[in-house]
Amino acid sequence: MSKKYLPIQVVYQKKSDTRRNTGGGETKFFGEVTPELQKDITNKFSSILAFYQDVFEESSLVPAVGKITVKQEAIAKSHKPNDLCRKCPIIGGEGLDEIYIKLTQQSIQETISLVNDPPTEKFKANLTAISDIQPIQAEEKVSESLTEISAQGVFDTIQKKIKIKLFDFGNEFDNNQIEAYVMKKLAELNLAENHELIAYGESIKYIKVSVTGYEDVQRIASINGVRSIDFFRSYTLPKGLEITREAEIYLREEACENNIDSDVFIGIIDGGISEKNTLLAPYIAERRVYIPPEYQNHDHATFIASIIQYGNELNGILHTTPKHFRFKDIVALPNDDPWHGPTDRIEEEMLMEIIEDTMEEFSETVKIWNISIGIADQICQGTMSDLGIFLILFKISTRCNFLSQVVILISHHTETGQHSLKWENEIE
């Protein structure tokens, strides 16, 4: 490959660049430990105890969750208030400055005693790192998207696919207790009959429930143990990419005679590679079809496979040993272009099941996967989507890579309104 296509400049390390780290490990205070500070923190824990009193009175085995907000200057991992949380263990977090802790009546009372008589310097330092301690309020559990849909008056479009996520306490006993508690509360709201438990592996669990109105969502949000309430999204093929036949014509003229077959399999979860494309069809090793023929649109998957297979030729990049990869073609995304034919969408939980089934089935032979999806909702709302979390966890469990981590496809609008894509790096 020509030197001009190398993605980085290599900088060699000098001996003088290696130095011993200084600092770290010492106990740092972010203010004075005063009686007023201790009283403020004990009052916050007492307020949380009062907030969850009905939960603790119903069962001493059901845990609750509190949220510690640390000062901005104390968000580093080394300043995490582990000593303060010795009785109320940390179970996760949301923002960089937010920490979730497991609570019981006994653990709160023991923590209050420790705050009044700090046992260590580290514990004292932890007190000065705290900005606030609060219970989890119902309104912060409901997603912005769900609230917006209700405000727009179209709640009926998603009322049968409400997604509930529970807090993960890091151990099976507590998780079972909170699941049983939430299901009991759903039954009291007459919602238990219209629910479905959905699990992927050991780390991802949802409760899918059908409700009659947004008021039910607000009632669910008030249940202890519920972490978030959203709805299952629907996905289609990506929009805005017009496929032309120029690339295929060009490749036919070039014939790609010097390419050699590769032992590498690449899985493509998309709308299906066209079997009519004679330059790609011979390299479709296997196909799994989840979409009826009338709802299939092969344009996008064919385009992606062409970029993977003939990226060098299409971009005029010379390569001494160009390779032809083999494809596992997963036809999972329905057509969303009314000009092409009947349209449809695939529900999030069904897409997850397809990804789980196919990646497990081909885990021994396929280590690189590409998935392209379209969604009408806002892409990022400050946190990683459930589908994104699912893909990362499943990637780890199957030891696979996603194509976006192996190659970079740069897309931009041209004057004609079409997209042009440039192959920036190769698959070795």
Secondary structure, 3 states (H helix, E strand, C coil): CCHHHCCCCCCCCCHHHCCCCCCCCCCCCCCCCCHHHHHHHHHHHHHHHHHCHHHHHHCCCCCEEEEEEECHHHCCHHHCCCCCCCCCCEEEECCCCEEEEEECHHHHHHHHHHHHCCCCHHHHHHHHHEEEEEECCHHHCECHHHHHHHHCCCHHHCCCCEEEEECCCCCHHHHHHHHHHHHHHHHHCCCHHHEEEEEECCCEEEEEECCCCHHHHHHHHCCCCEEEEEECCEEECCCCCCCCCHHHHHHHHHCCCCCEEEEEEEEEEECCCCCCCCCCHHHEEEEEECCCHHHCCCHHHHHHHHHHHHHHHHCCCCCCCCEEEEEEEEECCCCCCCCCCCCCCEEHHHHHHHHHHHHHHCCCCEEEEEECCECCCCCCCCCCCHHHHHHHHHHHHHCCEEHHHHCCEEEEECCCCCEEEEECCCCC
